[in-house]
Amino acid sequence: MFDSLNISASALSAQRLRMDVVSSNIANAQTTRGTFVDGKWEPYRRKTVLMEPRERTFNQVLQGQLQTRSELQGVRVTKIAEDQTPFKLVYDPSHPDADAKGYVKMPNVDLSKEMVDLLATSRAYEANVTAFNTGKSLMLKALEIGR
């Protein structure tokens, strides 16, 4: 009875995390000192959220490992990965992070791509809220029938 609510709740949670990561990418689009690697500062590197459906593997079924139904439904975040595309080089010799040739490594964040991701995430979140509310109203209608 609560399966649809559990599925929508897991998707809402995953999409909220994805929205947070996209917001972080947008906020750090100009951050030239993101991480300290090999004795020098590297720019912020774009992050992405990887998700997969919750399901039992074939080995778990064969071995009879039991899980609750709610653990097997919906979606889960598997990893927050860093995008490995190269950094952008911008010529600005006055910048404190410029190299000897005057180029500054800028983050690999593309604002138009981030805005598209944010819009898609927002739409997915709205769709899951609608599905959750529909499931809730169906349960309430079922309870009214029993009166």
C-alpha positions in Angstrom: 0.0 0.0 0.0 2.8 2.4 0.8 5.1 1.2 -2.1 4.2 4.2 -4.3 5.0 6.6 -1.5 8.3 5.0 -0.8 9.3 5.1 -4.4 8.4 8.8 -4.7 10.1 9.6 -1.4 13.4 8.0 -2.6 13.2 10.0 -5.8 12.5 13.2 -4.0 15.5 12.7 -1.8 17.8 11.9 -4.7 16.6 14.9 -6.8 17.0 17.2 -3.8 20.7 16.1 -3.5 21.1 16.6 -7.3 19.7 20.1 -6.9 22.2 20.8 -4.1 25.1 19.6 -6.2 24.0 21.7 -9.3 23.7 24.7 -7.0 27.2 24.1 -5.7 28.5 23.9 -9.2 26.8 27.3 -10.1 28.1 28.9 -6.9 31.7 27.8 -7.7 31.8 28.6 -11.4 34.5 31.2 -10.8 36.4 29.5 -8.0 40.1 29.1 -9.0 41.2 27.6 -5.7 39.0 24.6 -5.1 41.4 21.8 -4.0 45.1 21.7 -3.0 46.8 19.0 -5.2 50.5 18.3 -5.4 51.5 21.5 -3.7 49.3 23.8 -5.8 45.7 25.0 -6.0 43.5 23.5 -8.6 40.2 25.1 -9.7 36.8 23.8 -8.6 35.9 20.7 -10.5 32.3 20.2 -11.6 30.4 17.5 -9.7 27.6 15.2 -10.9 25.2 12.9 -9.1 25.1 9.2 -10.2 21.8 7.3 -9.4 20.6 3.8 -10.0 17.4 1.9 -9.2 17.2 0.0 -6.0 17.0 -3.7 -6.8 18.3 -7.0 -5.6 21.2 -8.5 -7.5 21.0 -12.0 -8.9 23.5 -13.2 -6.3 21.4 -11.8 -3.5 18.4 -13.7 -4.8 20.3 -17.0 -5.2 21.8 -16.7 -1.7 18.3 -15.8 -0.2 19.4 -12.6 1.3 16.2 -10.9 2.5 15.6 -7.2 2.3 12.5 -5.3 3.0 10.4 -4.3 0.0 11.0 -0.6 0.6 14.8 -1.1 0.3 14.2 -2.7 -3.2 12.1 0.1 -4.7 12.8 3.5 -5.9 16.2 5.1 -6.7 19.4 5.6 -4.7 22.4 7.9 -5.1 25.5 5.8 -5.7 28.1 8.5 -6.0 28.9 12.1 -6.4 31.5 12.1 -9.1 33.9 14.8 -10.3 33.7 15.7 -14.0 37.1 15.1 -15.6 36.8 17.5 -18.5 39.8 19.8 -18.8 39.8 23.2 -17.1 39.2 26.3 -19.2 42.3 28.6 -19.7 41.6 32.3 -19.6 44.3 34.9 -20.3 44.5 37.3 -17.4 48.0 38.1 -16.3 46.8 40.3 -13.4 45.0 37.4 -11.7 46.8 36.1 -8.6 46.5 32.5 -9.9 47.9 33.2 -13.4 50.8 31.0 -14.6 54.0 32.3 -16.0 52.4 32.9 -19.4 49.4 34.8 -17.9 46.8 32.1 -18.2 44.4 31.2 -15.4 42.8 27.7 -15.0 39.1 28.2 -14.6 36.6 25.6 -13.4 35.1 23.2 -15.9 31.6 24.5 -15.1 29.4 25.5 -18.0 26.6 27.7 -16.6 24.2 26.9 -19.4 24.6 23.2 -18.8 24.1 23.7 -15.1 20.9 25.7 -15.7 19.5 22.9 -17.9 20.4 20.3 -15.2 18.7 22.5 -12.6 15.6 22.8 -14.7 15.4 19.1 -15.4 16.0 18.3 -11.7 13.3 20.8 -10.7 10.8 19.2 -13.2 11.6 15.7 -11.9 11.1 16.8 -8.3 7.7 18.4 -9.2 6.7 15.2 -11.0 7.5 13.1 -7.9 5.7 15.5 -5.6 2.6 15.1 -7.9 3.0 11.3 -7.8 3.3 11.3 -4.0 0.2 13.5 -3.6 -1.8 11.3 -6.0 -0.9 8.2 -4.0 -1.8 9.9 -0.8 -5.2 11.0 -2.1 -5.9 7.5 -3.4 -5.3 6.1 0.0 -7.6 8.7 1.6 -10.3 7.9 -0.9 -9.9 4.2 -0.1 -10.4 4.9 3.5 -13.5 6.9 2.8 -15.0 3.9 0.9 -14.6 1.9 4.0 -16.9 4.2 6.1 
